[in-house]
């Protein structure tokens, strides 16, 4: 007997899914809805592996719904458009990031900040408007309302474009919103992973001087020689950190592990901003006295709205901001997850969906 999902969604689809908290992914047959009048359907060619995928497949945040098809850094080629679609046509290169729906009427939505909508629908592991569960980009196809689809410029290779749809916008948005996109400012980047290396590249493209702050001395050459950072601080070297006190206009903190904020706040000039984009599982200690004495700000930022995501992709194409990626076949995905736990990737895994995801006959 057909499942409720299959009854409502007539188009066969294939992907890889996690069935339980082990997080192990394996082949999965499911279905997608018909292309509605406002929908864009596309063949998935590449999908980035975000660190949040790792949390979700293992239900480490407590709200995963199984079976779970991860993936919200999704790019491909349009195969069909609905009758009312205005912005896309068959053959276009497109992408979908973290969202596939929102209420479209609240203040956040009218301000083009759909990512802060209380009714935002996540690309995978969330409940869609028809009551079925959303499935992500570790799959052969997507059907998404055109409002939540991004046009990928022809000059941007699709495998490289994929990580920009989450990692890219997650660092681009706070750099823009908090005014750290002004040439000549001094910006710090904490952590040199999938988010951090893109924060360095975008900040440099904005004309900032960039200092990487890391626990790993062996990343200094990579940060300066390969990624273009101007300087490097070892966060546990008290002499280095003290010498850099009050030198930074802002800091993008990409670290998801529990860490001390006190040394970071001390690096900020008066009116400096420490923006958290990593998501530690436990609360961090927030020192108030250094905030008061410098009128400093500690803030958070999550993803970006659709308008800003399109702006970010266009900026990346124009200024040659490209993530460093390792392209993998789909059957390597469980090994990739294990390596991600060990931070053994420079700097983003991207799954070659188009060439390696084949249904088992």
N, C-alpha and C positions, 0 to 999 in steps of 0.2 A: 504493500500500500504506500502511496506517495506521502511524503511529509507535507506539513503545512507550507513550508518554504517552497517546495517544488510545485504545489498547487497554485501559489500566488505568483511565482516567478518561472516563466516557461522556458527561458533560455539556459541551456546547459553551460556550466562553467567548471573549471578545474583549477585547483590550487594546492597549496600545502597548508595544513592546519595543525594546531596543538589541540589535543583532546582533554588534557588534564594538567595538573600543576607540575608534572614532570617537565613540561615545556618542550618535549620532543615533538618535532614537526614531521608529518608524513602526508602522502598524497590524499586528496580529499575532493570528491565530486559534490558539487552543489549547483545553484542556479542563480541567474540574474534576472531582473525584471525586464520587460519589454521597454524599448526606448520611448519614453513619453514625449509629449509635444515640446517640453522645455529641456529635454535631456540630450546629453552627448554620450555616445557609446564609443569606446576605443579599445583597441588591442593593446594590452600591456606588453611593453618591450623591456623595461628595466624597473627595478624597485630597490631603493636603498634600505639598509637595515639600520634602524634607529635604536638607540639604547632603550627607549621606551618599549620597543617590541620585546626585548628580553624580559623586562618587568611584566609585561602583559601576558606572555605565553606561560609564565610561571605563577600568575595571579599574585604578584608581590605587592600590588596596590589594593587588592581585595575586591575589585569589581569586574574581573574578567568573566566573559560568558563563553562557554565551550559548545561546539568546536569553534576555535578562534583562528581566523585567517589574518595574520598581521600585515603590516605594510602601509605606510602613509607618505612615502616618498616615491610616487608612482608616475611614470611617464610612458607615453605610447603614441599611437597614430589613430586618428578618428576614423571609425568605420561606418558610423550612422549618426545623423542628427535629427532631432524632432522638428516638427513643422513650424514651431515658433522660435527656434534657435536663431539668434542674430549674429553671434560673434565667431562661430566656428563652421567649418565645412569638412567634408570627407577628405582625408589626406593630411589634415593639419597635425603638427606635432603639439601635443598637449600634456598637461600634468594635473595630478590631484594631490593635495597635501593632507593636512591633518583633519580637515572638515569636509563633510558632504551635505550639511544642512544647518539651518538656524531659523529663528522665528521670522526674521526679515523686517520686524516692526519695532523692536525695542530700541532704546537709545543707543546701545552698543552697535546694533545692526545698522541703524540710520547713520551712525558715525563711521561706517566702514570698518568696524571692529567686531566682526562676527565671531572671532575667537573668544570674546568675552561675553557672548550671549548666553543667558542662563539655559536656553533651550538648544544650544549648539549640539549637532550630531557628529560624533567622531567617525572617522573613515572606517574604523573597524572596532568590533566588540561593543557596539552601542546599539540602542533600539531605534530603528528607522520609523518614519511617520506611519508606515503600514503595520508596525508591530514586529516586523522581522528584524533579525540581527544583521548589522552591517559587516561585510567582509572586505578585507583590504587587498593590497596589491601583490601579495605572494600568490598571484592568480593570473589567468590568461586574459581576462577582460574586466572592464569596468563600465558602469552606467551611472552617470552623475548629472544632476541639474547643472546647466551651463554656468550658473552664477558661481559655482564652486570649482570650475575648471580654469586652469591657467594656460595661456598660450606660450609655448616654448619658442623663442626666436630661432630661426634657421641656423644662425651662427653658433649656437650652443649645442654641443653634442649631447644626445639624450642620456647616455650613461652618466655623464658629468652633471647634467641638470637635475637628476633625481634627488641627491642629498640637499640641494638648495631649498626644496619644498618643505623641509622641516628644519634641518640644521641651519640652513642659510637664513631663512626668515626669522628664526629664533634669535639670532645675533644682530641681524640687520635692523630689526624693528626697534630694539632699545637704543642702539647707536643713533638712530634717527630721532626717536621720541625725546630722548634725554639730551639732545643737542651735542652729541659727541661725534657728529658728522662734519664738524667745522674744521677746515684746514688749520694746522698749527697746534691743535690741542694735543695733550699727552695722555694716551689711553693705555690702561693696563688690561691684560687678558690673563685670567687665572685658569690654568689647565690647558693642555695642548692636545685635545682629542678631536672628535668629530665636530663639535661646536667651536672649540677654541681656535683651531687652525683657520676656520672660516672667519671668526671674529678678527683675527690678525689681518687676513686678506682684505676684508671689507673696510676695516679701520684705516689701513694703508691706502686703499683706493679713495677714501674720503680725504686723504691728505694729513692724517694724524701721525704723530710719533708714537710708536707702539713698544711697550715693554711687556714681555711674557713673564708671568710669575708661576713657578712650577716647583714641585718637590723633587724633580728628576734632573740632576745636573747634566746627564747625558743627552738631554733634549736641547741644550743651548745651541749647538752648531746647526741643528735642524731648524730651530726657530729663526735664527739670524740669517744663515746662508741660504736656506731653501724657501722659507716662508716670508722673509723680508722684514722681520722684527728688527727694531733698532737696538734693543737691549734686553737683558735676561736677568731675572732675579731668582735665586733659590730661596724659597719661602721659609725654610728652617735655618737659614744663615742670618743670624741676628745682626751681624755687622752690615751685611748687604742691605737688609731691610731698613735698618736704622738710617743708613746713608741716603736711602731713597724716600724718607719721610717727607710728606707734604709736597710731592713732586707731580702727582697725577691729577688730571682733571676729572677722570672717571675710570671705573673698572667694570669690565664684564666678567662675572664669575660664573664659569661653566661647570664647576666641579659638583658632582652629585654625591660624593662621599662626605661624611661629617668632618668639618674642619673649622679652625678658629677664624673668626672674622676680625679679631682685634688687630693683628698685624696688617690686614688689608685696609681697614679704616684709617690706620695711621699713615698709610701711603698717600691718602687724599689731601689735596689742597683744601683750604676753606671753600665751602660750597661744592665740594666734590661729591660725586655720586657713585655708590657701589650698587651695581644692578645684578641681582641673582637670576640666572636662567637655568642653572642646574637645580636638581630637586633632591636634596638629601632626605633619607627616609626618617631621620630623627631631627627634632628641633635643634637649631644652632643657638649658641649663647650670643646675645646681642649687647655689646658694651655701649651704654648710653653716654657716659662722660665724654669720650672722644667725638661723639656726634654733636654734643652741646658746644664743645670748645671750638669746633670748626664749622658749625652750621652745615654739617654733612648729612647726606641722605643715604639710607639703605632702602632699595626698592626691588621689586620683582617684575618680570616680564615674561609673557608666554606667547609664543608663535607670533602671528600677525593676521590682520584682516586680508580679504581677498584682493582689494585694491592695492594694498601695500605689497602683497606677495607678488603681484604682477609687476609692480614697480621694481622690486628687488631682482626679479629674474631679468628684466630688461637692463637694469644697471649692471648686473653680473656679466651679461653678454657684451655690453658696451665697454666695460673696463677689464674684461678678461679675468674675472674672479671665478676660479674653478676649484672645486674641492679636489683633494687628493683621494683617489679611490682605488680599491682592489675589486675587480670584477670577478664574480664567482658563479658557478653553475648552481641550480636549485638543489641538487642532491648533496651539496657541500654545506647547506644552511645550518645544520645542527652543529657541525664543526665550527662554523663561523660564530655561532652563538657562544660556544665554549671559549673561543679566542677573544670574543668581545668581553667576557667576564674578566679575562686576564689582561685586558687593554692591549691586545696583540693585533693591532691593525693600524695602518697609516692610510687614511684616517677614517675612511668610511667603506664598509662593504656595500657593493651594489650587485644585486642578483640579475644575471642575464636571463630574464624570463622568456624573451622571444625565441632564443635559440636552445634553451635547455629544459623548459617546462613542457613535458610531453605527457598526455594522459596515458595511463597504463591500460592497455587493451585486454 
